[in-house]
């Protein structure tokens, strides 16, 4: 692997150090593209995540993490619509991409706001078709997370890998 994107950060300063060490040849590793700590609304279910107060704080959050070297933003489950919109606008202004593991904002709504990527959510055909139509074809992707329980329902050829 020569390139990787982190998926959202719990330890952003560790991510920065790993990237610096890999870039400097002091640690083997790929070219890393860093994703910010989670853009999360209040109240957060996770103590490690900073709950945003409002849209202005979402903009400042994105601007700060961009200023220290992060290249994309990860929106999370309880981000409010106005916070997500502000985060997307600020990120795009700075040339960053935005991905989301969304629950409080619908996929179509996020697509209309300009989100670049959707992760881990309900991939019903009608939801994804409409979201895909709303998103830029150059930016759009979906990232499925396969849970261990899903392996039991998958064909064997999809679950076995040669060593």
PETACOR-V56541 format. One record per residue. N is the residue number from 1. RES is the residue in one small letter. SS is DSSP state (H for helix, E for strand, C for the rest). OMEGA is omega in radians with two decimals (none if undefined). D_LAST is the distance of its C-alpha to the last C-alpha in Angstrom with 2 decimals. Layout:
BEGIN
N&RES&SS&OMEGA&D_LAST, N&RES&SS&OMEGA&D_LAST
END
This chain:
BEGIN
1&x&C&-3.13&16.69, 2&x&C&-3.13&20.37, 3&x&E&3.10&22.16, 4&x&E&3.03&22.00, 5&x&E&3.04&24.63, 6&x&C&-2.98&25.17, 7&x&C&-3.04&25.87, 8&x&C&-2.95&29.13, 9&x&E&2.94&30.24, 10&x&C&3.13&31.33, 11&x&C&-3.03&31.67, 12&x&H&-3.13&32.88, 13&x&H&3.00&34.19, 14&x&H&3.10&30.88, 15&x&H&3.12&29.30, 16&x&H&3.14&32.09, 17&x&H&3.11&31.59, 18&x&H&3.12&27.85, 19&x&H&-3.13&28.63, 20&x&H&3.13&31.54, 21&x&H&3.11&29.59, 22&x&H&3.13&26.74, 23&x&H&-3.12&29.44, 24&x&C&3.12&31.37, 25&x&C&3.13&28.58, 26&x&C&-3.12&28.94, 27&x&C&3.09&25.51, 28&x&C&3.13&22.34, 29&x&C&-3.13&21.56, 30&x&C&2.92&21.88, 31&x&E&-3.08&25.20, 32&x&E&2.96&25.91, 33&x&E&-3.00&28.09, 34&x&C&3.07&29.52, 35&x&E&-3.06&30.47, 36&x&E&2.85&33.56, 37&x&E&-3.01&34.05, 38&x&E&3.03&34.54, 39&x&E&-2.93&37.71, 40&x&E&3.09&38.82, 41&x&C&3.13&42.13, 42&x&C&-0.15&44.20, 43&x&C&3.09&43.75, 44&x&C&3.09&40.09, 45&x&C&-3.07&38.29, 46&x&C&-3.10&36.44, 47&x&C&-3.11&38.40, 48&x&C&-3.05&36.14, 49&x&C&3.11&37.16, 50&x&C&3.10&40.49, 51&x&E&3.14&42.45, 52&x&C&3.09&44.32, 53&x&C&-3.05&48.08, 54&x&C&-3.11&48.68, 55&x&H&3.13&47.90, 56&x&H&3.11&49.49, 57&x&H&3.09&47.15, 58&x&H&3.12&44.16, 59&x&H&-3.14&45.40, 60&x&H&3.11&45.95, 61&x&H&-3.13&42.49, 62&x&H&-3.13&40.81, 63&x&H&-3.14&43.16, 64&x&H&-3.07&42.54, 65&x&H&3.02&38.73, 66&x&H&-3.08&39.04, 67&x&H&3.14&41.48, 68&x&C&2.99&39.04, 69&x&C&3.13&36.14, 70&x&C&-3.01&34.29, 71&x&C&3.09&33.60, 72&x&E&-3.06&32.97, 73&x&E&3.06&34.27, 74&x&E&3.05&32.69, 75&x&E&-3.04&35.26, 76&x&C&-2.86&34.78, 77&x&C&-3.01&35.93, 78&x&C&3.09&39.60, 79&x&C&3.13&40.58, 80&x&C&-3.13&43.97, 81&x&H&-3.13&44.62, 82&x&H&3.10&47.02, 83&x&H&3.12&44.60, 84&x&H&3.13&41.74, 85&x&H&3.14&44.12, 86&x&H&3.12&45.35, 87&x&H&3.11&41.87, 88&x&H&-3.13&40.82, 89&x&H&-3.13&44.09, 90&x&H&-3.14&43.82, 91&x&H&-3.13&40.20, 92&x&H&3.08&41.00, 93&x&H&-3.11&44.11, 94&x&C&3.13&41.96, 95&x&C&-3.14&39.34, 96&x&C&3.02&36.66, 97&x&E&3.14&34.48, 98&x&E&3.05&34.55, 99&x&E&-3.11&31.91, 100&x&E&2.92&32.63, 101&x&C&-2.89&31.46, 102&x&C&3.01&34.82, 103&x&C&-3.06&36.82, 104&x&C&3.09&40.42, 105&x&C&3.14&40.49, 106&x&C&-3.14&39.62, 107&x&H&-3.14&37.22, 108&x&H&3.11&40.06, 109&x&H&3.13&42.25, 110&x&H&3.12&39.59, 111&x&H&3.11&39.04, 112&x&H&3.10&42.81, 113&x&H&3.12&42.82, 114&x&C&3.13&40.38, 115&x&C&-3.05&37.05, 116&x&C&-3.01&34.25, 117&x&E&3.09&31.25, 118&x&E&-3.09&30.74, 119&x&E&2.90&27.97, 120&x&C&-2.98&27.08, 121&x&C&3.12&30.14, 122&x&C&-3.07&31.50, 123&x&C&3.04&30.29, 124&x&C&-3.04&33.05, 125&x&H&-3.09&33.75, 126&x&H&3.10&37.33, 127&x&H&-3.06&36.61, 128&x&H&3.13&33.86, 129&x&H&-3.12&35.91, 130&x&H&3.11&38.94, 131&x&H&3.13&37.09, 132&x&H&3.11&35.43, 133&x&H&-3.09&38.90, 134&x&H&-3.06&40.31, 135&x&C&3.09&37.69, 136&x&C&-3.13&37.66, 137&x&C&3.13&35.30, 138&x&C&-3.04&34.33, 139&x&C&-2.92&33.34, 140&x&C&2.93&32.04, 141&x&C&3.02&28.56, 142&x&E&-3.12&27.25, 143&x&E&3.13&24.33, 144&x&C&3.01&23.14, 145&x&C&-3.12&21.91, 146&x&C&3.10&19.99, 147&x&C&3.11&21.06, 148&x&H&-3.12&19.26, 149&x&H&3.13&22.16, 150&x&H&-3.12&21.45, 151&x&H&-3.13&18.11, 152&x&C&-3.11&20.31, 153&x&C&-3.09&22.15, 154&x&C&3.03&19.40, 155&x&C&-3.07&18.49, 156&x&H&-3.08&15.41, 157&x&H&3.09&13.96, 158&x&H&-3.08&14.25, 159&x&H&3.12&12.54, 160&x&C&3.07&9.35, 161&x&C&3.08&6.38, 162&x&C&3.11&3.78, 163&x&C&none&0.00
END
